[in-house]
Amino acid sequence: MLHFPRWQTISIVLVVILGVAAVIPNLVPRSWMAPLPSWLPKERIVLGLDLQGGAYLLYQVDQEDYIDTRLRTVTNEVREALLKEPRIGYTGLGVVSDGVEVRIRDNTRIDEAADRLRQLLNPLGQGVFTQGGVNEFEFSQSDNGLMRLQFTEAGLAQRVRSIVDQSIEVVRRRVDELGTTEPNIQRQGDDRILVEAPGGDPEQLKAIIGTTAQLTFHLVDTSVNPTDVLQRGRAPAGKMLLMTSEDNEAEPGVPYVVDEAPLITGEDLTDAQPAFQQQTNEPVVTFRLTTGGARRFCDVTTREAPSRTPFAIVLDDEVVSAPSIREPICGGAGQISGSFTVQSANDLAVLLRAGALPAALTLVEERTVGPGLGADSIAAGETAAIVGAVLVAASMVLVYGFFGVIANVALVVNVVLILGLLSLLGATLTLPGIAGIVLTIGMAVDANVLIYERIREEGRAGRSPILAIDAGFSRAFATILDANVTTLIAAVILFQLGSGPVRGFAVTLAIGILTTIFTAFLFTRLMVAMWVRRRRPTEVPV
Amino acid sequence: MKRLSLPTDTKIAFMRWRVPAMIGSAIGCILSLALFALVGMNYGIDFQGGTMVELRFHEVRPISEIRQEVGQLGLGDVQIVEFGEPTDILIRVEEQPGGDEAQQLAVMQLRELYGNDADFRRVEVVGPRVSGELAQAGIIAVVVALIAIMVYIWLRFEWHFAVGAVLCTMHDVILTIGLFSATQLDFNLTSIAAVLTIVGYSLNDTVVVYDRVRENLRRYKRMPMPQLIDLSINQTLSRTLMTSITTLLALAALFVFGGEVIRSFTFAMIWGIVVGTYSSIFIAAPLLITLHLRPGRASGGGKEDEADDGEPAGDAEPTPA
């Protein structure tokens, strides 16, 4: 056991040197590392949000909201399909539990109507793996002219998946616009999105992510009195009633009756910027339209300019402003005004540039830590680790003398290797992770204690020092392995099944066990072997 | 330098106390379960949903005043405690009825109330959908870990050891649950990590003792079980004590200096180390007798073991080089 081939000695020393090299970038300023060759490890330990401050936000895609919006669009599509020349008379068009229903009045044209509606079925994702693709909707009809378009389960599931993908993209663009450094945005489960952003203002982040930002322009129907509609509670077919936003100070809660089909949607925008209106110096948002959007806008404004019809600028079902069309707008650019502050104009521009979320996101879990607390936690963790290490080291020397010193060197190597591995793996160090390291400091000496106690025992049984040492190591190893593997199993399962603090703890615990096995099996043994070779002890040393 | 000496060559007859210890442990477990059933644990927001806010006020505010102010928000059950520094206040609001959005509303109300007077050092909001899942995941983690460890020990040892180790671990987990119920410490995700570490540590200790029992079973084939177990425990006693002491020292440092956030975690761990050390000696080892690992005197022995009761039989004395 005490014989080491040269290659083994060299490998062990190399591993320790590598560990030290991996830790160094954490200790020196970044600028020192920059000029060094690229093959040197330069990664630093990634600090968890609980140590550097930041926000952990878990969002869930609101399926109900998506279904609502989607069915509203489909209702419009059905109406358009039936009103297309030659018109087919219908009644009772509306949304009924996850589907759209309509009754065809003219019995002789039922087949024609069914044909038109079938064209709306909208096959999804005809990829290689989806055989023939799935239909988003299922068409059914009963004898008396009642027709129904109903979401299919597969279609809905596929939709939700693509909504999450799309939402991740939108959220990423929005968070990037805020200038957050190194945000982590990822899918979690079927319908969740995790956003981790270090630093920054969590409230602003939440406000920016939580807004759907569906921007639409609608023509206002001036022929109906909105107050009447408000009282009746129902808009005429093809129209809808919208209100101005509650926090629109100029005119809160004003009703407008507008065309349900939008003139322009957020998809027609190419750019949006905050600006100031020249005459009044109030903050506005300027935008540019795509070529197609610009042409459509030009056509409508040319047609409506003589009658000075207003159009409503609608954001997430609330009217932002409703300017009248005074002249044709054909330049493909325009501006939105409506009692903005500089901040809200800026936020709206960010949202419009990043695009709309396909469905509302619900915040289901939030954990934010201020930067001050994070720094306090690091300091507390460091103090605890240093005090713990000193206490443990002192007691080892008190009990085992010189061999205690060896154990302490092994302990230092152990901690260096843990930190080095954390740096190399890019694993995140959290506060519970620091707790894991401190715990490892306490337990890491266990391997040495097992070995030393075994050596003592063998010595008492009357063996020569070298044999006692040799037997001590070989006998203790089976125990060390069994004991550590059981803890490793617990750590791996913690990592697999846990989340947040549990994971952070499991990472350092698992790494700690691996480095403990390395230092006990190889490093400590090498040091003892070198000592034995030099000293040729005549009595059992521990 | 003068060394401290650990007890060596002890001959403590632990097994003489195994019946009282078992009875004591059984009572402890029953009390823990009763406490758990009657009083219950103080589940943190991770498992119950709700909002937790840690504030640092710019100036010291009397807690009664804060209680009154927050009470006027009508957020239901609110706990307000001082936390570390005199300016630090922890506010815990129960889960608000009305789904995930309603929880956010509670935070907004608190921000409106104290946004100018205090730093929001930490905000945690767990909605009803997530809290249920977190609790479920936590329970699954503990159960799966126990099963995996049992399988490993079963493969490496005999089934008696696996059952003994798991029973002993359950004993430690139950007593830890009892601790949480009795002290009403916040039981949250980090506490689950503490419980699983206790599981790991306790098993570590148990495995060391079992390892020695297994070794001695091969060596002393005729020794009666109680005597053999006493021998094994005494042989490993100095290691058990030394490791427990160093671990406790490290955890004590964490408890004192590690900050408020992980204090309950560390407290649970310290308790777990004490219980784990006790149980590996007084529960895990005697369980092997209860499980009839080697019934009768000589049933495990073959013919070659006429050696005797005192001398090693298995491995020959190595000759000095």
Interface residues (C-beta under 8 A of the other chain):
Chain A: D50 L58 Q60 P202 E203 K206 T362 L363 V364 E365 E366 R367 T368 V369 G370 G372 L373 D376 S377 A380 G381 T383 A384 A385 V387 G388 A389 L391 V392 S395 M396 V397 L398 V399 Y400 G401 L431 P432 I434 A435 V438 L439 I441 G442 M443 V445 D446 V449 L450 E453 R456 E457 R460 R463 S464 I466 L467 A471 R475 A478 T479 D482 A483 N484 V485 T486 T487 I489 A490 A491 I493 L494 L497 G498 S499 G500 P501 V502 F505 A506 L509
Chain B: M1 R3 L4 S5 L6 T8 D9 E54 R56 G99 D100 E101 Q104 V107 R111 D119 F120 R121 R122 V123 E124 V125 V126 G127 R129 V130 L134 A137 G138 I140 A141 V144 A145 A148 I149 Y152 I153 R156 L189 T190 I192 A193 L196 T197 V199 G200 Y201 L203 N204 D205 V207 V208 D211 R212 E215 Q235 T236 S238 R239 M242 T243 I245 T246 T247 L248 L249 A250 L251 A252 A253 L254 V256 F257 G258 G259 V261 I262 F265 T266 M269 P318 P320 A321
